[in-house]
Amino acid sequence: MRRKRILPIILLIAAGLALYWLLRPETYRFPNASTAGVQQVIPSELPTGRTAFIDVSAGDLSRMEMFYRVAGDPSHPVVVLIHGIAGDSGTTWYNTYTALAQDYYVIAPDLRGHGMTMQPPGGTSIEQMAEDVVALMRVLGIERASVAGHSMGGLVAMQLTHAHPDIVDKLVLLDTVATWNYGIVQYFLPLYPYWVRIENRTVGWQQENRSRASAFTRYEVEPEYNEWIYQRRQFNQTEAFLEAWRAVINFSAVDYLPSVTQPTLIIYGEDDDLLTTEQREQLHSLIPNSQMFTIPSPARHYPQIQFADVVNPMLIAFLANGRVE
């Protein structure tokens, strides 16, 4: 009888340990010699980065050091480029700087918990990320700018435009949506962080970063770019990624997008399997003064990288005229 009683207790303890192993927060891991010492494939035209201290509200933190890149002449009109989840100012926009910097002063920050910007204590929200970008603009003395956002960066750009319409001239949204909580997908999005933790603890941290880099950019770019993304993501932490993911799934711009008055350009890759046709049409229909363009197959989630020769002229025309003819 004792053995029969002990077995359920052992199974219960094992189940509890397994649950703790999956759900416990990931400890921060800094780059070591094996990760930081690997040669990075960095495009020669990538602008040098800078840092600035901005005012934030995050737990006991009141100031945060934010990394950003600049290109072009500071006397020109300003364009702010905002990357998406698991990206940064380099890997998302490296094919964009040269084209825009001829006529614009380009600023591209690393959002909190991404690239070389720290992850503050406490939770993360799209609203906080938008305020971080606004704080950076204020520190740099920028009163007005056009804003472009890719994927999660599109959510940040929409929120920034809504909260501070007076500082946004034109709005560009690439492969993003008004809300990710749409249809049946909304029921699976909250489960993704647990899959990341399982993957991280089974295949290992480095392999997880490599597979995620490939998953976000496969079929879109040369193999060297995938390797470069992998190397850069050695600086990203799992918990920061999960905080950003929670921010994405808890955000919706549906209610206020009809009040956006800025000229808006929406660009999608035809084969982007992260977004449904309904989500694309919803975003376009919600913003009154918007144009939507689809870059033909095989364009996917990163058309600004994959087909820069098509996207860059559209950006230049739109920023100059407020429309693409």
Beta strands, then each sheet from edge to edge (+ up, - down):
strand 1: 49-58
strand 2: 61-71
strand 3: 78-82
strand 4: 105-109
strand 5: 145-150
strand 6: 168-174
strand 7: 264-269
strand 8: 290-295
sheet 1: 1+ 2- 4+ 3+ 5+ 6+ 7+ 8+
end
